[in-house]
Amino acid sequence: MSDEKSIVHKFNIFNFGLSVGISFAVYLFVIAMLAWQFHWGTDLVEITGTWYIGYAPTPLGGFIGILWGFADGFIGGVFVSWIYNMLQSRKGKK
């Protein structure tokens, strides 16, 4: 019978970073396109554009958002999964 306390589940840091990066890139692109076509969320895109240079409610701004979203999401996802794995490792040592 296995001891449940010794089981430690960890994230694959790279894959988690990729999934968050891709998700955030798609999100920024979709929001930019909705703002461009239908003027929905234009204020959100413009405010977000103050953080991400070039991000705007235009097709070019949407593609720039893809780049920023992927980079920021990937780095954030790697960081969050690294912290998670570190905390899981501590849990396994108890």
N, C-alpha and C positions, 0 to 999 in steps of 0.2 A: 504494500500500500504506500503510495507516494505522500510525502508531506506537502500539503498545500502551501505552507509558508515559504517553501524554498522555490516556488515557481515565480519567476520574474518575467513579465511581458515587456518587451521593448519595441519602440518604433524603429523602422529603417529610416534613418535621418535623411538621407538623400531622397528617397521616394516621397516622404512626407513633405519635404521642401518643394519637390516638383508638383505635388498635388495642390498645395496651397498656392504656389506661384501661378500655375495654370488657371486655377479657379479665380484668383484675384485679377489676372490679366483679362479673362473673359468678362468678369464683372465690370471692370473699368471700360472695356470696349463697348459692351451692351449699353451701359448708362450713357456714354458719349453719343452713341448712335440714336438712342431714344431722345436725348436732348437736341440733337441736330435735326432729326426728322419731325418730332412731335412737340418739341419744347417742353418735354417732361424731365424734371430734374436738372434743368439748366443751372440753377443756383448751386446745386451739389457739385456739378462738374466744374463750374468756375471756382468754387472754394477749394476743391481738390486740386485744381490746376495751380493753386498757390504753392502747393507742396511739390507737385510733379511738373517741372518745367516743360511747356509745350502741350500739356494735356488740355484739351478744349472740346467744346461741342461741335466738332467738325470731323470729317473722315480722317484727315491727317492726325488730328488730336486724338482720335480713337486709337489709331495705330501706335502713336507715341504712348498712350495709356497702356497698351499691351506690353510694351517694353518695360515701363516703370512698374506696372502691376506684377509682371513676372519676377523682376529683380527684387522688388520689395517683399512680395509674397514668399519667394524662395528663401531669402535670407531670414525672414521672420519665421517661416516654417521650420527651417533648420535649427534656429535658436530655440524655439518652443519644444521641438522634439528632443533636442540635446538636453534641455533642462528636465523634461519628462523622464528620459532615460537615466539621468543622473539621480533623480529622486527615486526611481524604481530600483536602481542599484543599491541605494541606501536601505530601502525597504527589505531587499533580499538579504542584507547583512544582519538583520535583527533576529 
